[in-house]
Amino acid sequence: MTPPAKAGPPPKPRREEKKAATREALLEAATKVFARQGYVAASVDDVAWEAGLTKGAVYSNFDSKDALFAAVIDRYHDRQLLEILDRVDWSAEASEQATWAGQRFMALSDPDLFLLMLEYTLHATRFPTGNEPMRAGHRKLKAAVAETMVRMSPGLDWDLESALPVGEMVTAFFAMSDGVALQQIYDPDVSSEDLYVKMLTIFVRGLVAIAQDAATPAPSQTTSPPPG
């Protein structure tokens, strides 16, 4: 009887796979370090130590601490928002869309992440040099949200663009969610999810009303014949 052949050593991970695994480990570590220490206090050395890697490994994957932070935000926040938009039932009533999207967004929101974003925003305002990765990431997110809304808009029974330019609409959505989250920091008793859903529903209903008014033809002006 021929003995079974011995299994050879497992294949070594390819260079791309190894680099992807290193990047993922760094993002996991950076998320913990930023949440624990804040953006300003955290250092690249802290992230490298948390990941069990070298400082050089960080800089071989990210150009700066700002770029690393931008990647963390993209990984844990931006993708969730785009996923919510992709799952909205655009054939439903506008108020139903707003309610569902608002509930999902607030359920997935992370208070620690919002505090980090708030701290970063203050830091970037005081020291505007070197924070382009975050600015570029935010612009990219808003553009992606706007693109998704335009792509899904044919399923609506009202004209999206006639109510408000999509870019301004996206800015308003972010302003509402950020404002509610900030108010909850001031007053923990604020029911952020319920309030945001109500605000979003009122806003969307207003957009629908404006679009419907724009689509309604103005009554014809009839003039009385001049007296004979």
PLY file of the C-alpha trace (Angstrom):
ply
format ascii 1.0
element vertex 228
property float x
property float y
property float z
element edge 227
property int vertex1
property int vertex2
end_header
0.00 0.00 0.00
1.42 3.33 -1.04
1.70 5.78 1.88
-0.18 9.03 1.43
1.88 11.84 0.09
2.91 14.42 2.62
1.23 17.75 2.32
3.57 20.50 1.34
3.91 23.76 3.25
1.00 26.18 2.92
1.47 28.68 0.11
2.97 31.95 1.17
0.64 34.93 0.94
1.16 37.02 -2.13
2.64 40.46 -1.78
-0.71 42.19 -2.44
-2.48 40.04 0.16
0.21 40.70 2.72
0.06 44.44 2.12
-3.75 44.41 2.38
-3.52 42.50 5.68
-0.98 45.00 7.01
-3.19 47.92 6.01
-6.21 46.34 7.70
-4.22 45.74 10.89
-3.08 49.37 10.90
-6.65 50.64 10.42
-7.88 48.45 13.28
-5.11 49.74 15.51
-5.61 53.36 14.45
-9.33 53.16 15.21
-8.59 52.04 18.77
-5.81 54.58 19.32
-7.76 57.55 17.94
-10.85 56.60 19.97
-8.77 56.20 23.14
-6.48 59.24 22.85
-8.17 61.60 20.40
-6.78 62.82 17.11
-4.30 65.40 18.40
-2.79 63.28 21.19
-2.48 60.11 19.13
0.76 59.59 17.24
1.91 57.38 14.40
4.21 55.62 16.90
1.18 54.79 19.06
-0.62 53.26 16.09
2.43 51.22 15.08
2.86 49.91 18.63
-0.83 49.00 18.88
-0.62 47.06 15.62
2.65 45.36 16.55
4.32 46.89 13.51
6.95 49.48 12.79
6.51 53.17 12.17
7.85 52.53 8.69
4.97 50.15 8.04
2.55 52.97 8.78
4.24 55.39 6.39
4.54 52.76 3.67
0.72 52.57 3.65
-0.28 56.12 4.58
1.46 59.37 3.72
0.65 61.07 7.02
-1.34 60.84 10.23
-4.05 62.84 8.51
-4.20 60.33 5.65
-4.43 57.49 8.17
-7.26 59.23 10.00
-9.08 59.86 6.72
-8.86 56.15 5.91
-10.29 55.27 9.32
-13.26 57.56 8.77
-13.82 56.20 5.27
-13.76 52.62 6.53
-16.12 53.00 9.47
-18.47 55.80 8.47
-18.63 56.69 4.80
-19.21 53.17 3.52
-22.10 52.68 5.96
-23.79 55.82 4.69
-23.47 54.78 1.05
-24.80 51.33 1.92
-27.88 52.92 3.50
-28.56 54.97 0.38
-28.18 51.90 -1.84
-30.81 50.08 0.23
-33.42 52.84 0.26
-36.66 51.84 -1.47
-36.88 54.74 -3.90
-40.31 53.62 -5.09
-41.80 54.18 -1.62
-43.37 57.42 -0.40
-40.78 60.14 0.24
-41.67 60.31 3.95
-41.18 56.52 4.25
-37.77 56.80 2.58
-36.75 59.57 4.98
-37.94 57.66 8.03
-36.15 54.45 7.10
-32.91 56.16 6.08
-32.93 58.39 9.17
-33.46 55.49 11.54
-30.73 53.41 9.93
-28.26 56.29 9.88
-28.74 57.14 13.55
-28.65 53.47 14.55
-25.26 53.05 12.88
-23.82 56.38 14.05
-20.95 56.15 16.53
-20.72 58.89 19.23
-16.98 58.29 19.64
-16.48 58.72 15.92
-18.47 61.95 15.92
-16.35 63.32 18.79
-13.24 62.44 16.81
-14.60 64.23 13.76
-15.48 67.25 15.89
-12.00 67.36 17.40
-10.42 66.97 13.98
-12.56 69.73 12.49
-11.47 72.17 15.21
-7.83 71.16 14.75
-8.01 71.49 10.95
-9.65 74.91 11.27
-6.87 76.18 13.51
-4.12 74.50 11.47
-5.39 74.34 7.87
-2.14 73.00 6.41
-1.80 69.25 5.98
-5.42 68.13 6.24
-6.17 67.75 2.55
-6.80 63.96 2.76
-9.78 64.53 5.07
-11.10 67.41 2.97
-10.75 65.34 -0.20
-12.41 62.38 1.48
-15.36 64.50 2.58
-15.78 65.96 -0.90
-15.61 62.47 -2.35
-18.27 61.22 0.07
-20.64 64.09 -0.70
-20.15 63.52 -4.43
-20.86 59.80 -4.02
-24.02 60.51 -2.01
-25.19 63.00 -4.64
-24.44 60.54 -7.44
-26.42 57.80 -5.67
-29.39 60.10 -5.20
-29.37 61.14 -8.86
-29.04 57.53 -9.98
-32.02 56.45 -7.88
-34.17 59.53 -8.56
-36.05 58.06 -11.58
-37.92 55.92 -9.04
-39.35 59.04 -7.42
-42.72 60.52 -8.30
-41.29 64.04 -8.01
-38.41 65.85 -9.68
-35.44 65.80 -7.33
-33.52 68.62 -9.00
-36.50 70.99 -9.26
-36.74 71.24 -5.47
-33.09 71.94 -4.61
-29.72 71.32 -6.26
-28.57 67.87 -5.17
-25.28 69.17 -3.81
-27.09 71.58 -1.49
-29.50 68.82 -0.50
-26.61 66.59 0.56
-25.06 69.44 2.56
-28.40 69.96 4.34
-28.62 66.26 5.24
-25.15 66.35 6.80
-25.89 69.63 8.59
-28.99 68.16 10.22
-27.31 64.97 11.40
-24.24 66.82 12.70
-26.42 69.38 14.47
-28.51 66.75 16.24
-25.40 64.81 17.28
-23.86 68.00 18.66
-27.00 68.84 20.63
-26.95 65.38 22.19
-23.42 66.03 23.44
-24.70 69.17 25.18
-27.80 67.40 26.50
-27.67 63.57 26.70
-31.43 63.51 27.26
-32.01 64.58 23.66
-33.54 61.70 21.70
-31.24 62.04 18.70
-32.72 59.26 16.57
-36.32 60.41 16.97
-35.46 64.07 16.42
-33.32 63.45 13.34
-36.00 61.28 11.74
-38.61 63.99 12.34
-36.35 66.70 10.93
-35.46 64.62 7.89
-39.11 63.77 7.23
-40.18 67.41 7.47
-37.33 68.45 5.17
-38.13 65.81 2.54
-41.85 66.63 2.62
-40.93 70.26 2.02
-38.79 69.27 -0.96
-41.67 67.24 -2.40
-44.07 70.16 -1.98
-41.67 72.53 -3.73
-41.15 70.08 -6.59
-44.89 69.54 -6.99
-45.53 73.29 -6.99
-42.89 73.71 -9.68
-44.55 71.01 -11.79
-48.03 72.52 -11.49
-48.78 74.81 -14.44
-49.73 78.32 -13.48
-53.38 79.18 -14.09
-53.93 80.96 -17.36
-54.46 84.67 -17.05
-57.65 85.71 -18.77
-58.32 89.35 -19.44
-61.73 90.87 -19.83
-62.43 92.40 -23.20
-62.25 96.16 -23.22
-65.63 97.89 -22.90
-67.32 98.58 -26.23
0 1
1 2
2 3
3 4
4 5
5 6
6 7
7 8
8 9
9 10
10 11
11 12
12 13
13 14
14 15
15 16
16 17
17 18
18 19
19 20
20 21
21 22
22 23
23 24
24 25
25 26
26 27
27 28
28 29
29 30
30 31
31 32
32 33
33 34
34 35
35 36
36 37
37 38
38 39
39 40
40 41
41 42
42 43
43 44
44 45
45 46
46 47
47 48
48 49
49 50
50 51
51 52
52 53
53 54
54 55
55 56
56 57
57 58
58 59
59 60
60 61
61 62
62 63
63 64
64 65
65 66
66 67
67 68
68 69
69 70
70 71
71 72
72 73
73 74
74 75
75 76
76 77
77 78
78 79
79 80
80 81
81 82
82 83
83 84
84 85
85 86
86 87
87 88
88 89
89 90
90 91
91 92
92 93
93 94
94 95
95 96
96 97
97 98
98 99
99 100
100 101
101 102
102 103
103 104
104 105
105 106
106 107
107 108
108 109
109 110
110 111
111 112
112 113
113 114
114 115
115 116
116 117
117 118
118 119
119 120
120 121
121 122
122 123
123 124
124 125
125 126
126 127
127 128
128 129
129 130
130 131
131 132
132 133
133 134
134 135
135 136
136 137
137 138
138 139
139 140
140 141
141 142
142 143
143 144
144 145
145 146
146 147
147 148
148 149
149 150
150 151
151 152
152 153
153 154
154 155
155 156
156 157
157 158
158 159
159 160
160 161
161 162
162 163
163 164
164 165
165 166
166 167
167 168
168 169
169 170
170 171
171 172
172 173
173 174
174 175
175 176
176 177
177 178
178 179
179 180
180 181
181 182
182 183
183 184
184 185
185 186
186 187
187 188
188 189
189 190
190 191
191 192
192 193
193 194
194 195
195 196
196 197
197 198
198 199
199 200
200 201
201 202
202 203
203 204
204 205
205 206
206 207
207 208
208 209
209 210
210 211
211 212
212 213
213 214
214 215
215 216
216 217
217 218
218 219
219 220
220 221
221 222
222 223
223 224
224 225
225 226
226 227
